[in-house]
C-alpha cells in the first residue's frame, strides 16, 4: 500500500519544495502593505507574481492543487473518502489542522471555490 503512494507523495514533495521558494514582497497597490498574493482579490492581484496552479492527481478522489506566488503558497487537498471510516479520519485531520491555524502564517479555514476539480 505505501509503495503505491510513494511516486505520488514524492511528486507532491518536490513540487512543494519548488513552490516554497518564496520571499518577502510588498503589495504593488498599497504601500507598506504585505499580503499573500494567492489570497489577493482579483482586482488587487498582480498576475505576473503568480505561478500557474499545479494539480497533482493520483485518481479522481485524491488530488493536490498547489498555487504559488512570489510571497505565498496555497495548497488545496482533496482526500479520498470512500467509506465512513475515511470520512471520519478526514474530518479529524481537518479539525486537527484548523485547531493549529495560529501556528501557520496563513491557513484558510474555509475551502476555496472549486477550480479544476480540486
Buried (B, 14 or more C-beta within 10 A) or exposed (E): EEEEEEEBEEBBEEBBEEBEEBEEBEBBEEEEEEBBBBBBEEEBBBEEBBBEBBBBBBEEEBBBBBBBBBBBBBBBBBBBBEEEEEEEEBEEEBEEEEEEEEEEEEEBEEEEEEEEEB
